[in-house]
Amino acid sequence: AQTVTQSQPEMSVQEAETVTLSCTYDTSESNYYLFWYKQPPSRQMILVIRQEAYKQQNATENRFSVNFQKAAKSFSLKISDSQLGDTAMYFCAFTHAVNTDKLIFGTGTRLQVFP
Amino acid sequence: DTGVSQDPRHKITKRGQNVTFRCDPISEHNRLYWYRQTLGQGPEFLTYFQNEAQLEKSRLLSNRFSAERPKGSFSTLEIQRTEQGDSAMYLCASSLPGRYSETQYFGPGTRLLVL
């Protein structure tokens, strides 16, 4: 069975600094997708970034980038130039590529950005 | 607003009552998903539809739960004889068909409290 593990329940960072959130996963599949979603307090889940496992190049979206290590089954999220609006729960998630149905989520990391 | 919408946003009910939630996906999305999120946890998959066909149900979806998507557009999730353990956020997500079906877009959720 596929599992997603986020070992950092809480993180904090000062505004304008860089922070990295960790995620590891377990699967026997060779082709899959990985995601980071952001869930601000009392607001809906928003897609931050998406990575296709067959692509070696790490995905980037403005201040957000990932470090995808397929052999190590690691998928960390780096947030550069942190902003107060980045304060949220961040969830790492996985889905198959062949039969893209359910997302499997980690337990989340609560990120607090301080001024 | 062309995103995923859910109604109601909040529901308080007494144990033993039935409740029904509605989800309207993004208009061109043919896949629709239901997840449950309890406090401090990541979302857990409940069920998903491709058009009007319900293709997968989680073991979490007991026989008190039923979901429908009668015309392949909006979906309803009904919980019969609610229990206190059903208190959670119920999230709906949708995705495009074909190549981009792996990326799911979430609604704001329905927060259920069973007294």
gemmi code that builds the backbone of each chain (N, CA, C; Angstrom):
import gemmi

chains = {
    "A": [
        ("ALA", (0.840, -1.190, 0.000), (0.000, 0.000, 0.000), (0.881, 1.248, 0.000)),
        ("GLN", (0.353, 2.258, -0.681), (1.111, 3.512, -0.722), (0.908, 4.281, 0.573)),
        ("THR", (1.978, 4.892, 1.052), (1.892, 5.749, 2.238), (2.683, 7.022, 1.997)),
        ("VAL", (2.268, 8.081, 2.672), (2.953, 9.367, 2.601), (3.237, 9.810, 4.037)),
        ("THR", (4.475, 10.200, 4.307), (4.877, 10.564, 5.659), (5.442, 11.976, 5.685)),
        ("GLN", (4.883, 12.786, 6.567), (5.417, 14.120, 6.811), (5.836, 14.129, 8.275)),
        ("SER", (7.123, 14.207, 8.505), (7.666, 14.005, 9.856), (7.753, 15.287, 10.672)),
        ("GLN", (7.413, 16.410, 10.064), (7.489, 17.699, 10.768), (6.068, 18.194, 11.033)),
        ("PRO", (5.549, 18.014, 12.229), (4.181, 18.490, 12.487), (4.071, 20.010, 12.396)),
        ("GLU", (5.120, 20.710, 12.842), (5.088, 22.176, 12.841), (6.450, 22.725, 12.436)),
        ("MET", (6.397, 23.822, 11.694), (7.621, 24.538, 11.332), (7.325, 26.026, 11.452)),
        ("SER", (8.389, 26.791, 11.668), (8.212, 28.244, 11.661), (9.381, 28.877, 10.924)),
        ("VAL", (9.133, 30.032, 10.367), (10.160, 30.738, 9.592), (9.883, 32.227, 9.671)),
        ("GLN", (10.935, 32.993, 9.589), (10.775, 34.441, 9.589), (10.502, 34.916, 8.163)),
        ("GLU", (9.703, 35.939, 8.069), (9.382, 36.538, 6.780), (10.674, 36.789, 6.007)),
        ("ALA", (10.615, 36.499, 4.690), (11.714, 36.693, 3.743), (12.773, 35.585, 3.800)),
        ("GLU", (12.663, 34.705, 4.790), (13.625, 33.600, 4.859), (13.122, 32.408, 4.034)),
        ("THR", (13.974, 31.372, 3.979), (13.652, 30.151, 3.223), (13.375, 29.005, 4.192)),
        ("VAL", (12.402, 28.186, 3.847), (12.067, 27.037, 4.685), (11.838, 25.822, 3.797)),
        ("THR", (12.185, 24.662, 4.308), (11.992, 23.409, 3.553), (11.142, 22.452, 4.363)),
        ("LEU", (10.082, 21.960, 3.741), (9.175, 20.984, 4.353), (9.466, 19.611, 3.762)),
        ("SER", (9.517, 18.605, 4.615), (9.911, 17.265, 4.187), (8.713, 16.361, 3.919)),
        ("CYS", (8.906, 15.439, 2.990), (7.891, 14.441, 2.692), (8.595, 13.199, 2.157)),
        ("THR", (8.229, 12.058, 2.680), (8.682, 10.795, 2.100), (7.468, 9.955, 1.787)),
        ("TYR", (7.628, 9.027, 0.870), (6.490, 8.215, 0.457), (6.980, 6.807, 0.164)),
        ("ASP", (6.037, 5.908, 0.102), (6.393, 4.529, -0.181), (5.449, 3.999, -1.254)),
        ("THR", (6.019, 3.455, -2.315), (5.229, 2.874, -3.381), (6.077, 1.876, -4.160)),
        ("SER", (5.408, 0.929, -4.770), (6.098, -0.008, -5.650), (5.925, 0.398, -7.114)),
        ("GLU", (5.153, 1.447, -7.346), (4.926, 1.936, -8.700), (6.162, 2.684, -9.196)),
        ("SER", (6.328, 2.719, -10.513), (7.454, 3.472, -11.078), (6.994, 4.813, -11.632)),
        ("ASN", (5.717, 4.909, -11.914), (5.197, 6.149, -12.483), (4.037, 6.645, -11.649)),
        ("TYR", (4.130, 7.890, -11.202), (3.126, 8.439, -10.291), (3.270, 9.952, -10.286)),
        ("TYR", (2.396, 10.605, -9.554), (2.429, 12.055, -9.400), (2.517, 12.390, -7.915)),
        ("LEU", (3.202, 13.472, -7.642), (3.309, 13.982, -6.273), (2.869, 15.434, -6.256)),
        ("PHE", (2.273, 15.831, -5.151), (1.726, 17.175, -5.039), (2.043, 17.755, -3.664)),
        ("TRP", (2.092, 19.070, -3.615), (1.987, 19.799, -2.360), (0.736, 20.667, -2.446)),
        ("TYR", (-0.106, 20.536, -1.412), (-1.285, 21.368, -1.276), (-1.121, 22.238, -0.034)),
        ("LYS", (-1.711, 23.416, -0.107), (-1.696, 24.375, 1.008), (-3.128, 24.557, 1.495)),
        ("GLN", (-3.309, 24.534, 2.813), (-4.648, 24.754, 3.384), (-4.525, 25.850, 4.444)),
        ("PRO", (-4.817, 27.107, 4.060), (-4.761, 28.205, 5.045), (-5.825, 28.009, 6.110)),
        ("PRO", (-5.684, 28.649, 7.258), (-6.672, 28.491, 8.328), (-8.081, 28.815, 7.843)),
        ("SER", (-8.992, 27.883, 8.030), (-10.405, 28.050, 7.677), (-10.620, 28.362, 6.203)),
        ("ARG", (-9.698, 27.975, 5.376), (-9.859, 28.206, 3.938), (-9.601, 26.920, 3.167)),
        ("GLN", (-9.905, 26.938, 1.885), (-9.875, 25.684, 1.163), (-8.485, 25.281, 0.704)),
        ("MET", (-8.349, 24.022, 0.361), (-7.112, 23.403, -0.087), (-6.743, 23.945, -1.472)),
        ("ILE", (-5.514, 24.395, -1.601), (-5.049, 24.979, -2.860), (-3.826, 24.205, -3.336)),
        ("LEU", (-3.787, 23.881, -4.623), (-2.620, 23.208, -5.186), (-1.449, 24.182, -5.245)),
        ("VAL", (-0.308, 23.766, -4.715), (0.898, 24.588, -4.735), (1.796, 24.191, -5.899)),
        ("ILE", (2.045, 22.877, -6.013), (3.010, 22.422, -7.017), (2.792, 20.943, -7.295)),
        ("ARG", (3.152, 20.516, -8.485), (2.886, 19.153, -8.976), (4.166, 18.625, -9.629)),
        ("GLN", (4.473, 17.349, -9.379), (5.669, 16.730, -9.958), (5.291, 15.386, -10.568)),
        ("GLU", (5.720, 15.156, -11.798), (5.525, 13.851, -12.441), (6.767, 13.009, -12.189)),
        ("ALA", (6.591, 11.795, -11.736), (7.722, 10.969, -11.305), (8.693, 10.653, -12.440)),
        ("TYR", (8.191, 10.602, -13.675), (9.086, 10.254, -14.781), (9.920, 11.441, -15.247)),
        ("LYS", (9.644, 12.613, -14.718), (10.434, 13.800, -15.051), (11.522, 13.992, -13.995)),
        ("GLN", (12.766, 14.027, -14.427), (13.864, 14.204, -13.479), (13.982, 15.642, -13.000)),
        ("GLN", (13.537, 16.580, -13.831), (13.662, 17.985, -13.472), (12.695, 18.325, -12.356)),
        ("ASN", (13.202, 19.021, -11.347), (12.370, 19.424, -10.224), (11.414, 20.531, -10.640)),
        ("ALA", (10.141, 20.411, -10.198), (9.140, 21.419, -10.527), (9.384, 22.699, -9.729)),
        ("THR", (9.066, 23.830, -10.358), (9.135, 25.119, -9.664), (7.895, 25.934, -10.031)),
        ("GLU", (7.420, 26.699, -9.068), (6.308, 27.623, -9.275), (6.609, 28.879, -8.471)),
        ("ASN", (7.193, 29.851, -9.136), (7.538, 31.116, -8.484), (8.430, 30.857, -7.265)),
        ("ARG", (7.975, 31.174, -6.066), (8.808, 31.028, -4.866), (8.848, 29.586, -4.336)),
        ("PHE", (8.078, 28.708, -4.956), (7.966, 27.324, -4.481), (8.736, 26.389, -5.429)),
        ("SER", (9.526, 25.522, -4.854), (10.241, 24.528, -5.658), (10.316, 23.227, -4.867)),
        ("VAL", (10.538, 22.143, -5.586), (10.636, 20.847, -4.920), (12.015, 20.255, -5.159)),
        ("ASN", (12.395, 19.376, -4.246), (13.586, 18.540, -4.407), (13.077, 17.102, -4.444)),
        ("PHE", (12.974, 16.566, -5.653), (12.421, 15.235, -5.870), (13.563, 14.245, -6.011)),
        ("GLN", (13.649, 13.325, -5.077), (14.674, 12.293, -5.078), (13.964, 10.944, -5.209)),
        ("LYS", (13.860, 10.459, -6.455), (13.032, 9.278, -6.694), (13.572, 8.038, -5.998)),
        ("ALA", (14.868, 7.856, -6.058), (15.457, 6.656, -5.445), (15.241, 6.645, -3.934)),
        ("ALA", (15.318, 7.804, -3.344), (15.137, 7.921, -1.888), (13.664, 8.059, -1.512)),
        ("LYS", (12.796, 8.187, -2.505), (11.357, 8.401, -2.296), (11.130, 9.596, -1.375)),
        ("SER", (11.740, 10.690, -1.766), (11.673, 11.919, -0.998), (11.188, 13.055, -1.887)),
        ("PHE", (10.368, 13.931, -1.324), (9.756, 15.002, -2.113), (9.582, 16.205, -1.200)),
        ("SER", (10.606, 17.020, -1.078), (10.536, 18.147, -0.151), (10.137, 19.425, -0.891)),
        ("LEU", (9.530, 20.332, -0.150), (9.061, 21.610, -0.691), (9.899, 22.727, -0.095)),
        ("LYS", (10.476, 23.560, -0.957), (11.229, 24.716, -0.505), (10.427, 25.971, -0.814)),
        ("ILE", (10.239, 26.784, 0.208), (9.558, 28.066, 0.039), (10.600, 29.151, 0.250)),
        ("SER", (10.836, 29.924, -0.784), (11.818, 31.009, -0.715), (11.102, 32.322, -0.437)),
        ("ASP", (11.837, 33.263, 0.190), (11.275, 34.591, 0.444), (9.882, 34.461, 1.092)),
        ("SER", (9.827, 33.753, 2.205), (8.549, 33.448, 2.853), (7.745, 34.709, 3.134)),
        ("GLN", (6.438, 34.592, 2.940), (5.526, 35.707, 3.173), (4.502, 35.317, 4.241)),
        ("LEU", (3.930, 36.332, 4.891), (2.946, 36.059, 5.948), (1.798, 35.206, 5.409)),
        ("GLY", (1.442, 35.416, 4.160), (0.359, 34.652, 3.548), (0.687, 33.190, 3.295)),
        ("ASP", (1.927, 32.807, 3.515), (2.292, 31.391, 3.380), (1.914, 30.591, 4.624)),
        ("THR", (1.503, 31.270, 5.678), (1.073, 30.577, 6.896), (-0.106, 29.677, 6.579)),
        ("ALA", (0.060, 28.374, 6.825), (-0.970, 27.391, 6.441), (-0.516, 26.001, 6.848)),
        ("MET", (-1.435, 25.033, 6.697), (-1.074, 23.616, 6.721), (-0.643, 23.239, 5.315)),
        ("TYR", (0.439, 22.490, 5.218), (0.917, 22.011, 3.932), (0.843, 20.486, 3.920)),
        ("PHE", (0.184, 19.970, 2.887), (0.021, 18.530, 2.751), (0.740, 18.034, 1.515)),
        ("CYS", (1.484, 16.964, 1.688), (2.102, 16.243, 0.587), (1.123, 15.139, 0.167)),
        ("ALA", (1.005, 14.880, -1.129), (0.046, 13.878, -1.597), (0.601, 13.133, -2.804)),
        ("PHE", (0.085, 11.928, -3.002), (0.563, 10.999, -4.030), (-0.633, 10.420, -4.777)),
        ("THR", (-0.459, 10.178, -6.087), (-1.445, 9.386, -6.811), (-0.752, 8.608, -7.916)),
        ("HIS", (-1.350, 7.496, -8.326), (-0.820, 6.704, -9.427), (-0.893, 7.492, -10.725)),
        ("ALA", (-0.060, 7.127, -11.671), (-0.149, 7.714, -12.997), (-1.050, 6.896, -13.914)),
        ("VAL", (-1.037, 5.590, -13.741), (-1.789, 4.728, -14.655), (-3.276, 4.826, -14.375)),
        ("ASN", (-3.629, 4.797, -13.106), (-5.044, 4.826, -12.729), (-5.228, 5.969, -11.737)),
        ("THR", (-5.286, 7.185, -12.282), (-5.284, 8.348, -11.387), (-6.638, 8.477, -10.728)),
        ("ASP", (-6.707, 7.983, -9.500), (-7.945, 8.148, -8.772), (-7.678, 8.886, -7.467)),
        ("LYS", (-7.653, 8.182, -6.368), (-7.558, 8.872, -5.098), (-6.172, 9.454, -4.854)),
        ("LEU", (-6.180, 10.554, -4.139), (-4.961, 11.118, -3.591), (-4.741, 10.511, -2.212)),
        ("ILE", (-3.490, 10.191, -1.934), (-3.105, 9.729, -0.594), (-2.298, 10.856, 0.031)),
        ("PHE", (-2.772, 11.327, 1.185), (-2.180, 12.495, 1.821), (-1.333, 12.105, 3.019)),
        ("GLY", (-0.333, 12.950, 3.293), (0.357, 12.881, 4.577), (-0.458, 13.589, 5.647)),
        ("THR", (0.085, 13.617, 6.861), (-0.642, 14.214, 7.986), (-0.473, 15.726, 8.060)),
        ("GLY", (0.395, 16.271, 7.228), (0.501, 17.718, 7.149), (1.596, 18.311, 8.024)),
        ("THR", (2.063, 19.486, 7.607), (2.999, 20.300, 8.384), (2.394, 21.681, 8.539)),
        ("ARG", (2.265, 22.124, 9.787), (1.735, 23.461, 10.029), (2.884, 24.449, 9.959)),
        ("LEU", (2.837, 25.369, 9.008), (3.892, 26.373, 8.831), (3.396, 27.721, 9.327)),
        ("GLN", (4.185, 28.322, 10.195), (3.892, 29.662, 10.697), (4.999, 30.590, 10.209)),
        ("VAL", (4.603, 31.657, 9.531), (5.564, 32.664, 9.091), (5.447, 33.860, 10.026)),
        ("PHE", (6.565, 34.232, 10.634), (6.596, 35.344, 11.589), (7.146, 36.592, 10.930)),
        ("PRO", (6.595, 37.757, 11.313), (7.125, 39.015, 10.752), (8.515, 39.321, 11.297)),
    ],
    "B": [
        ("ASP", (-17.653, 32.853, -9.788), (-16.712, 31.874, -9.236), (-16.864, 30.557, -9.971)),
        ("THR", (-15.810, 30.084, -10.612), (-15.898, 28.868, -11.404), (-15.218, 27.696, -10.718)),
        ("GLY", (-14.935, 27.805, -9.447), (-14.292, 26.715, -8.723), (-15.301, 25.688, -8.249)),
        ("VAL", (-14.805, 24.703, -7.496), (-15.674, 23.689, -6.896), (-16.447, 24.346, -5.748)),
        ("SER", (-17.752, 24.112, -5.714), (-18.552, 24.679, -4.630), (-19.207, 23.563, -3.833)),
        ("GLN", (-19.409, 23.827, -2.557), (-20.029, 22.848, -1.661), (-21.071, 23.547, -0.802)),
        ("ASP", (-22.122, 22.798, -0.508), (-23.216, 23.351, 0.277), (-23.826, 22.269, 1.168)),
        ("PRO", (-24.097, 22.543, 2.452), (-23.773, 23.790, 3.153), (-22.299, 23.847, 3.531)),
        ("ARG", (-21.862, 24.974, 4.027), (-20.482, 25.082, 4.487), (-20.336, 24.539, 5.902)),
        ("HIS", (-21.404, 24.642, 6.673), (-21.401, 24.137, 8.039), (-22.728, 23.445, 8.304)),
        ("LYS", (-22.645, 22.354, 9.108), (-23.862, 21.645, 9.461), (-23.706, 21.118, 10.880)),
        ("ILE", (-24.673, 21.449, 11.726), (-24.719, 20.891, 13.075), (-25.961, 20.030, 13.148)),
        ("THR", (-25.814, 18.821, 13.614), (-26.947, 17.924, 13.686), (-26.872, 17.092, 14.966)),
        ("LYS", (-27.984, 16.498, 15.302), (-28.010, 15.623, 16.480), (-27.752, 14.197, 16.044)),
        ("ARG", (-27.122, 13.454, 16.913), (-26.852, 12.038, 16.654), (-28.132, 11.319, 16.245)),
        ("GLY", (-28.008, 10.518, 15.188), (-29.155, 9.755, 14.713), (-29.890, 10.393, 13.550)),
        ("GLN", (-29.610, 11.681, 13.300), (-30.261, 12.357, 12.179), (-29.524, 12.052, 10.874)),
        ("ASN", (-30.207, 12.253, 9.759), (-29.600, 12.109, 8.435), (-29.168, 13.486, 7.934)),
        ("VAL", (-28.058, 13.525, 7.214), (-27.600, 14.770, 6.612), (-27.207, 14.507, 5.162)),
        ("THR", (-27.339, 15.544, 4.341), (-26.957, 15.442, 2.930), (-26.147, 16.657, 2.548)),
        ("PHE", (-25.039, 16.411, 1.874), (-24.168, 17.481, 1.396), (-24.163, 17.470, -0.133)),
        ("ARG", (-23.949, 18.665, -0.685), (-23.915, 18.768, -2.134), (-22.572, 19.309, -2.596)),
        ("CYS", (-22.117, 18.838, -3.741), (-20.885, 19.328, -4.361), (-21.162, 19.620, -5.835)),
        ("ASP", (-20.763, 20.809, -6.279), (-20.809, 21.161, -7.703), (-19.378, 21.293, -8.206)),
        ("PRO", (-18.963, 20.416, -9.105), (-17.574, 20.462, -9.590), (-17.381, 21.590, -10.599)),
        ("ILE", (-16.140, 21.820, -10.969), (-15.821, 22.721, -12.080), (-16.470, 22.139, -13.327)),
        ("SER", (-17.058, 22.997, -14.163), (-18.024, 22.543, -15.159), (-17.482, 21.499, -16.141)),
        ("GLU", (-16.284, 21.595, -16.598), (-15.794, 20.643, -17.588), (-15.107, 19.423, -16.968)),
        ("HIS", (-15.117, 19.339, -15.633), (-14.465, 18.218, -14.954), (-15.403, 17.030, -14.881)),
        ("ASN", (-14.960, 15.857, -15.359), (-15.857, 14.710, -15.315), (-15.586, 13.796, -14.125)),
        ("ARG", (-14.487, 14.043, -13.411), (-14.203, 13.239, -12.224), (-14.513, 14.051, -10.971)),
        ("LEU", (-15.118, 13.359, -10.020), (-15.504, 14.017, -8.773), (-15.152, 13.098, -7.616)),
        ("TYR", (-14.579, 13.672, -6.567), (-14.054, 12.903, -5.434), (-14.628, 13.439, -4.122)),
        ("TRP", (-14.813, 12.536, -3.186), (-15.160, 12.933, -1.815), (-14.059, 12.449, -0.866)),
        ("TYR", (-13.685, 13.343, 0.048), (-12.695, 13.027, 1.090), (-13.268, 13.453, 2.433)),
        ("ARG", (-12.726, 12.852, 3.495), (-13.069, 13.265, 4.848), (-11.780, 13.678, 5.543)),
        ("GLN", (-11.853, 14.796, 6.257), (-10.686, 15.298, 6.967), (-11.049, 15.550, 8.423)),
        ("THR", (-10.415, 14.819, 9.327), (-10.616, 15.056, 10.749), (-9.517, 15.991, 11.251)),
        ("LEU", (-9.754, 16.559, 12.426), (-8.883, 17.603, 12.946), (-7.441, 17.132, 13.055)),
        ("GLY", (-6.537, 17.899, 12.459), (-5.122, 17.583, 12.566), (-4.634, 16.490, 11.644)),
        ("GLN", (-5.495, 16.050, 10.732), (-5.124, 14.977, 9.815), (-5.228, 15.430, 8.371)),
        ("GLY", (-4.600, 14.653, 7.481), (-4.788, 14.894, 6.071), (-6.101, 14.302, 5.592)),
        ("PRO", (-6.599, 14.760, 4.469), (-7.841, 14.184, 3.927), (-7.693, 12.703, 3.631)),
        ("GLU", (-8.783, 11.970, 3.839), (-8.832, 10.539, 3.525), (-9.895, 10.307, 2.462)),
        ("PHE", (-9.535, 9.529, 1.477), (-10.413, 9.254, 0.345), (-11.646, 8.483, 0.787)),
        ("LEU", (-12.806, 8.903, 0.263), (-14.056, 8.184, 0.512), (-14.551, 7.475, -0.746)),
        ("THR", (-14.705, 8.243, -1.850), (-15.246, 7.660, -3.059), (-14.983, 8.586, -4.231)),
        ("TYR", (-15.095, 8.036, -5.464), (-15.003, 8.919, -6.616), (-15.868, 8.449, -7.769)),
        ("PHE", (-16.241, 9.421, -8.588), (-17.100, 9.210, -9.748), (-16.366, 9.642, -11.013)),
        ("GLN", (-16.604, 8.886, -12.057), (-16.256, 9.353, -13.388), (-17.580, 9.466, -14.128)),
        ("ASN", (-17.930, 10.691, -14.486), (-19.287, 10.978, -14.948), (-20.271, 10.502, -13.875)),
        ("GLU", (-21.264, 9.690, -14.239), (-22.230, 9.274, -13.222), (-21.864, 7.959, -12.548)),
        ("ALA", (-20.790, 7.317, -13.000), (-20.408, 6.014, -12.463), (-19.524, 6.158, -11.222)),
        ("GLN", (-19.920, 5.472, -10.161), (-19.120, 5.458, -8.935), (-18.099, 4.342, -9.074)),
        ("LEU", (-16.825, 4.692, -9.230), (-15.802, 3.723, -9.594), (-15.054, 3.117, -8.417)),
        ("GLU", (-15.017, 3.797, -7.303), (-14.298, 3.240, -6.156), (-14.885, 3.795, -4.869)),
        ("LYS", (-14.970, 2.924, -3.871), (-15.413, 3.320, -2.540), (-14.408, 2.825, -1.512)),
        ("SER", (-14.078, 3.676, -0.576), (-13.151, 3.316, 0.498), (-13.862, 2.455, 1.538)),
        ("ARG", (-13.057, 1.694, 2.271), (-13.612, 0.943, 3.409), (-14.163, 1.889, 4.468)),
        ("LEU", (-13.705, 3.161, 4.441), (-14.206, 4.151, 5.395), (-15.687, 4.438, 5.160)),
        ("LEU", (-16.143, 4.175, 3.943), (-17.517, 4.503, 3.577), (-18.424, 3.365, 4.048)),
        ("SER", (-18.899, 3.494, 5.296), (-19.758, 2.441, 5.842), (-21.112, 2.447, 5.132)),
        ("ASN", (-21.949, 1.468, 5.482), (-23.249, 1.382, 4.811), (-24.191, 2.512, 5.223)),
        ("ARG", (-23.776, 3.357, 6.145), (-24.589, 4.532, 6.476), (-24.317, 5.683, 5.497)),
        ("PHE", (-23.279, 5.545, 4.713), (-22.895, 6.589, 3.765), (-23.332, 6.179, 2.360)),
        ("SER", (-23.869, 7.139, 1.612), (-24.151, 6.886, 0.204), (-23.868, 8.150, -0.588)),
        ("ALA", (-23.305, 7.957, -1.759), (-22.994, 9.084, -2.631), (-23.603, 8.823, -3.993)),
        ("GLU", (-24.042, 9.907, -4.618), (-24.638, 9.803, -5.948), (-24.143, 10.947, -6.825)),
        ("ARG", (-24.190, 10.677, -8.111), (-23.922, 11.734, -9.083), (-24.815, 11.441, -10.286)),
        ("PRO", (-26.090, 11.689, -10.141), (-27.094, 11.154, -11.071), (-26.943, 11.568, -12.524)),
        ("LYS", (-26.534, 12.746, -12.804), (-26.440, 13.180, -14.204), (-25.002, 13.521, -14.575)),
        ("GLY", (-24.074, 13.069, -13.769), (-22.673, 13.336, -14.066), (-22.264, 14.775, -13.835)),
        ("SER", (-23.119, 15.528, -13.121), (-22.728, 16.919, -12.826), (-22.482, 17.045, -11.331)),
        ("PHE", (-23.465, 17.539, -10.559), (-23.277, 17.674, -9.121), (-23.364, 16.309, -8.453)),
        ("SER", (-22.885, 16.260, -7.225), (-22.925, 15.015, -6.447), (-23.487, 15.311, -5.057)),
        ("THR", (-24.111, 14.304, -4.471), (-24.558, 14.402, -3.074), (-23.924, 13.294, -2.255)),
        ("LEU", (-23.645, 13.608, -1.023), (-23.142, 12.632, -0.046), (-24.104, 12.647, 1.123)),
        ("GLU", (-24.717, 11.500, 1.390), (-25.675, 11.401, 2.484), (-25.112, 10.518, 3.579)),
        ("ILE", (-25.288, 10.960, 4.807), (-24.934, 10.145, 5.957), (-26.218, 9.881, 6.728)),
        ("GLN", (-26.547, 8.620, 6.899), (-27.745, 8.251, 7.661), (-27.361, 7.918, 9.092)),
        ("ARG", (-28.274, 8.194, 10.006), (-28.094, 7.850, 11.425), (-26.721, 8.316, 11.910)),
        ("THR", (-26.492, 9.602, 11.815), (-25.172, 10.142, 12.126), (-24.715, 9.767, 13.535)),
        ("GLU", (-23.405, 9.618, 13.650), (-22.746, 9.306, 14.919), (-21.739, 10.418, 15.213)),
        ("GLN", (-21.343, 10.539, 16.470), (-20.401, 11.599, 16.836), (-19.079, 11.439, 16.083)),
        ("GLY", (-18.710, 10.229, 15.787), (-17.489, 9.970, 15.036), (-17.535, 10.441, 13.590)),
        ("ASP", (-18.713, 10.821, 13.121), (-18.835, 11.353, 11.754), (-18.449, 12.824, 11.695)),
        ("SER", (-18.266, 13.465, 12.835), (-17.871, 14.878, 12.858), (-16.530, 15.040, 12.159)),
        ("ALA", (-16.508, 15.870, 11.144), (-15.316, 16.030, 10.306), (-15.605, 17.098, 9.265)),
        ("MET", (-14.580, 17.421, 8.479), (-14.754, 18.239, 7.290), (-14.877, 17.283, 6.113)),
        ("TYR", (-15.908, 17.476, 5.304), (-16.112, 16.659, 4.106), (-15.743, 17.502, 2.893)),
        ("LEU", (-14.723, 17.046, 2.189), (-14.177, 17.787, 1.065), (-14.572, 17.129, -0.249)),
        ("CYS", (-14.863, 17.963, -1.208), (-15.140, 17.499, -2.560), (-14.044, 18.046, -3.472)),
        ("ALA", (-13.656, 17.271, -4.460), (-12.653, 17.709, -5.430), (-13.089, 17.245, -6.806)),
        ("SER", (-12.590, 17.918, -7.837), (-12.880, 17.469, -9.195), (-11.629, 17.570, -10.055)),
        ("SER", (-11.653, 16.847, -11.165), (-10.501, 16.876, -12.069), (-10.972, 16.703, -13.507)),
        ("LEU", (-10.105, 17.137, -14.413), (-10.383, 17.012, -15.844), (-10.277, 15.559, -16.265)),
        ("PRO", (-10.853, 15.225, -17.411), (-10.626, 13.891, -17.971), (-9.263, 13.804, -18.629)),
        ("GLY", (-8.841, 12.558, -18.888), (-7.659, 12.336, -19.706), (-6.350, 12.680, -19.031)),
        ("ARG", (-5.488, 13.343, -19.774), (-4.101, 13.519, -19.386), (-3.929, 14.303, -18.097)),
        ("TYR", (-4.824, 15.180, -17.785), (-4.679, 16.030, -16.592), (-5.569, 15.569, -15.447)),
        ("SER", (-6.010, 14.330, -15.509), (-6.948, 13.861, -14.494), (-6.304, 13.690, -13.135)),
        ("GLU", (-4.962, 13.707, -13.082), (-4.308, 13.479, -11.785), (-4.367, 14.703, -10.882)),
        ("THR", (-4.644, 15.871, -11.425), (-4.636, 17.090, -10.615), (-6.056, 17.406, -10.160)),
        ("GLN", (-6.263, 17.351, -8.867), (-7.588, 17.565, -8.290), (-7.681, 18.954, -7.675)),
        ("TYR", (-8.838, 19.569, -7.863), (-9.115, 20.900, -7.342), (-10.214, 20.781, -6.292)),
        ("PHE", (-9.962, 21.358, -5.152), (-10.830, 21.154, -3.996), (-11.818, 22.294, -3.788)),
        ("GLY", (-12.959, 21.919, -3.229), (-13.933, 22.887, -2.769), (-13.615, 23.325, -1.351)),
        ("PRO", (-14.435, 24.229, -0.790), (-14.181, 24.760, 0.554), (-14.536, 23.799, 1.673)),
        ("GLY", (-15.273, 22.738, 1.356), (-15.619, 21.746, 2.368), (-16.915, 22.050, 3.089)),
        ("THR", (-17.491, 20.991, 3.666), (-18.635, 21.101, 4.575), (-18.177, 20.581, 5.930)),
        ("ARG", (-18.258, 21.453, 6.926), (-17.845, 21.033, 8.275), (-19.070, 20.510, 9.011)),
        ("LEU", (-19.006, 19.231, 9.399), (-20.121, 18.582, 10.094), (-19.784, 18.402, 11.566)),
        ("LEU", (-20.722, 18.812, 12.410), (-20.609, 18.568, 13.848), (-21.833, 17.778, 14.289)),
        ("VAL", (-21.583, 16.613, 14.840), (-22.669, 15.759, 15.334), (-22.673, 15.824, 16.858)),
        ("LEU", (-23.801, 16.299, 17.403), (-23.899, 16.465, 18.870), (-24.485, 15.234, 19.538)),
    ],
}
model = gemmi.Model(1)
for chain_id, residues in chains.items():
    chain = gemmi.Chain(chain_id)
    for i, (resn, *xyz) in enumerate(residues, 1):
        res = gemmi.Residue()
        res.name, res.seqid = resn, gemmi.SeqId(i, " ")
        for name, pos in zip(("N", "CA", "C"), xyz):
            atom = gemmi.Atom()
            atom.name, atom.element = name, gemmi.Element(name[0])
            atom.pos, atom.b_iso = gemmi.Position(*pos), 0.0
            res.add_atom(atom)
        chain.add_residue(res)
    model.add_chain(chain)
structure = gemmi.Structure()
structure.add_model(model)
structure.setup_entities()
